[in-house]
Amino acid sequence: MKQRPIHQELIVKTEKIVHGGQALARADRFVVFVDDALPNETVRAKLYKKKKQFAFARAIEVLEAAPERIPSDCAWTGDCGGCTFRHCTYEAQLGYKKQILVEALHGLPEAQALVQEVVPSSQTNDYRNKMVFSFGETLDGEFRLGLHRRGSFIHIVPANNCLLQSETSREIVRRIVLLAQELDIPPFHEIKKTHGLRQLTIREGRNTRQRMVELVTTQAYPGLEERLREVLDDLADTLLLSLDTNLQGMPRPGYRQLLKGNGVIEETLNGLRFRIGPDTFFQSNTAQAERLFARLQEWAVQNARPAIALDLFAGTGPIALHLAGLAERVIGVENWPPSVEAANENLALNGIHNVEMVAADVNDALPPFMPAHADLVVVDPPRPGLSPDAIDWINRLTPDRLIYVSCNPSTLARDLKLFLQRAPYRVEAVEPFDLFPNTFHLETLVVLQRTIHS
Ligand SMILES: C[S@@+](CC[C@H](N)C(=O)[O-])C[C@H]1O[C@@H](n2cnc3c(N)ncnc32)[C@H](O)[C@@H]1O
């Protein structure tokens, strides 16, 4: 059934920022989550989604502004799904993120008391090493290449001047728009499923200055291959033109044509080398990932050097590689085979021989080839966090130290509670890191120390 649009407007006083970046306000018996508002503001807000006890709204007029409010440096703030916080100071963003973490840990006062100030990112603009842009058009038929409009899967906000990426990346976007116009190639239409340009991915090694560009189309276009090579020759070290003939669901290139380079780029983290392919997961803020992993190394050896360390949810191995020089033996566990393969390549690239990668699901039972005890276990799960089974088998290995790297404060709090209920651990540190300035996302490093030794 089609949802009827809601035209109701409210004037509300906001209280605090919640995970997701909205400001919470109360109106009668209702909680309203208001986009584009800050705490302690009075705003006129327009409802766009209403449930029984809460609603979602968007601030359309600020009647009393908070002192933290500043003019945004991007014309698309509020429309674009890429950023949440361009309308407030960076100090305020860090404060909101800390408060969200403290509140998520409300059932764990010992952890709450240890929450430190959020480690800021050295760059708040131009910090991302990967951007994925979509093609689309406006209702008037204007060609667009950029990010999705907030809450929309068809409307696109142009990325010609997007501040999350580098100036070179912006230049690549501008050139691709001109190329599409020159060759008269339309954008792929998500609803009508008409053919066209579908996706542009730009990846940049921030320390190596190597750049990979992949353009995805839904069918072949005469002349595109030659012109793409010419147009991006000075900006792309490796260039792919890819075909995605499955028009349903998320874009997934089926056939990749390498137009330039060897199809991979390299990036370094704290002097370690990583090979990045078009599908490889890699931390998107290089400088801040270096800081996070350097801190993790300090905690890993703070009491004693671990003989055996586990890196669970290892991805392409950055944590395992950072532990390789500190532990005698490291075992990485990751369930996506291409990442396991990439991690093994990264180990070879760095001449590391004391790390084994195991392809297994951490959330199932104990993976094969695990030792009976590990001195250190590091977990870096995706947003859903750990399964209770995973917490059980990790506890059975009686690690002296557990380091939890989390991208979701609420699943972090849930999992910490289970660890602390089921085994004798003490929380040693809770250190948040801002890897995603101008968005609501937050990474947190939590250190648990075993208090009774087996
Ligand atoms: C947040 S990423 C962290 C990757 C890596 N630590 C890094 O910093 O690049 C989470 C990783 O866990 C993997 N993963 C997700 N669910 C998993 C599971 N149930 N078992 C093993 N690995 C899983 C994903 O493929 C992804 O590589």
Ligand as a Chemical Component Dictionary entry (heavy atoms), coordinates in Angstrom:
data_LIG
# 
_chem_comp.id                   LIG 
_chem_comp.type                 NON-POLYMER 
_chem_comp.pdbx_formal_charge   0 
_chem_comp.three_letter_code    LIG 
# 
loop_
_chem_comp_atom.comp_id 
_chem_comp_atom.atom_id 
_chem_comp_atom.alt_atom_id 
_chem_comp_atom.type_symbol 
_chem_comp_atom.charge 
_chem_comp_atom.model_Cartn_x 
_chem_comp_atom.model_Cartn_y 
_chem_comp_atom.model_Cartn_z 
_chem_comp_atom.pdbx_ordinal 
LIG C1  C1  C 0  34.431 -3.984  10.097 1  
LIG S1  S1  S 1  35.200 -5.036  8.926  2  
LIG C2  C2  C 0  36.817 -5.100  9.624  3  
LIG C3  C3  C 0  37.883 -5.613  8.736  4  
LIG C4  C4  C 0  39.315 -5.377  9.193  5  
LIG N1  N1  N 0  39.513 -5.609  10.588 6  
LIG C5  C5  C 0  39.753 -3.958  8.807  7  
LIG O1  O1  O 0  40.043 -3.148  9.700  8  
LIG O2  O2  O -1 39.851 -3.684  7.592  9  
LIG C6  C6  C 0  34.460 -6.559  9.342  10 
LIG C7  C7  C 0  34.949 -7.776  8.564  11 
LIG O3  O3  O 0  34.282 -8.929  9.091  12 
LIG C8  C8  C 0  33.931 -9.802  8.038  13 
LIG N2  N2  N 0  32.795 -10.597 8.571  14 
LIG C9  C9  C 0  31.502 -10.244 8.668  15 
LIG N3  N3  N 0  30.796 -11.208 9.269  16 
LIG C10 C10 C 0  31.663 -12.201 9.582  17 
LIG C11 C11 C 0  31.534 -13.458 10.227 18 
LIG N4  N4  N 0  30.356 -13.861 10.666 19 
LIG N5  N5  N 0  32.637 -14.214 10.386 20 
LIG C12 C12 C 0  33.846 -13.787 9.923  21 
LIG N6  N6  N 0  34.026 -12.603 9.310  22 
LIG C13 C13 C 0  32.953 -11.807 9.121  23 
LIG C14 C14 C 0  33.613 -8.888  6.881  24 
LIG O4  O4  O 0  33.752 -9.575  5.661  25 
LIG C15 C15 C 0  34.662 -7.774  7.084  26 
LIG O5  O5  O 0  35.846 -8.099  6.395  27 
# 
loop_
_chem_comp_bond.comp_id 
_chem_comp_bond.atom_id_1 
_chem_comp_bond.atom_id_2 
_chem_comp_bond.value_order 
_chem_comp_bond.pdbx_ordinal 
LIG C1  S1  SING 1  
LIG S1  C2  SING 2  
LIG S1  C6  SING 3  
LIG C2  C3  SING 4  
LIG C3  C4  SING 5  
LIG C4  N1  SING 6  
LIG C4  C5  SING 7  
LIG C5  O1  DOUB 8  
LIG C5  O2  SING 9  
LIG C6  C7  SING 10 
LIG C7  O3  SING 11 
LIG C7  C15 SING 12 
LIG O3  C8  SING 13 
LIG C8  N2  SING 14 
LIG C8  C14 SING 15 
LIG N2  C9  SING 16 
LIG N2  C13 SING 17 
LIG C9  N3  DOUB 18 
LIG N3  C10 SING 19 
LIG C10 C11 SING 20 
LIG C10 C13 DOUB 21 
LIG C11 N4  SING 22 
LIG C11 N5  DOUB 23 
LIG N5  C12 SING 24 
LIG C12 N6  DOUB 25 
LIG N6  C13 SING 26 
LIG C14 O4  SING 27 
LIG C14 C15 SING 28 
LIG C15 O5  SING 29 
# 
